């Protein structure tokens, strides 16, 4: 059986720092997205321009299904699209780095088992 080498611990520490930074970035992006959605909700519920033919503000369900996805103008649409892209990209990077970290942890476990087996075989 092939010997498993320990991963570089400096690489693991750097990866852990990267994961922490990506988690922070993701939380900030999600917070920005939530703030934008709150601003959109406030605008479409207080500005009669966005009200239906019944002259009532749109329901929260309608706001969530339409305005929170498409915005209420080109500016909010672009901001929402950019935030969704940034969140998806950051989430993908985060999951990749978390998976690499888990692989490193598994390598340590295999190395530990091999080392114990070697000590037992050589005893």
TAHU-V161008 format. One record per helix or strand of 3 or more residues. SS is the DSSP state (@ for helix, = for strand). FROM is the first residue (numbers start at 1). LEN is the number of residues. If there is no record, write none. Layout:
SS_FROM_LEN ; SS_FROM_LEN
This chain:
@_9_38 ; @_48_3 ; @_60_11 ; @_74_48
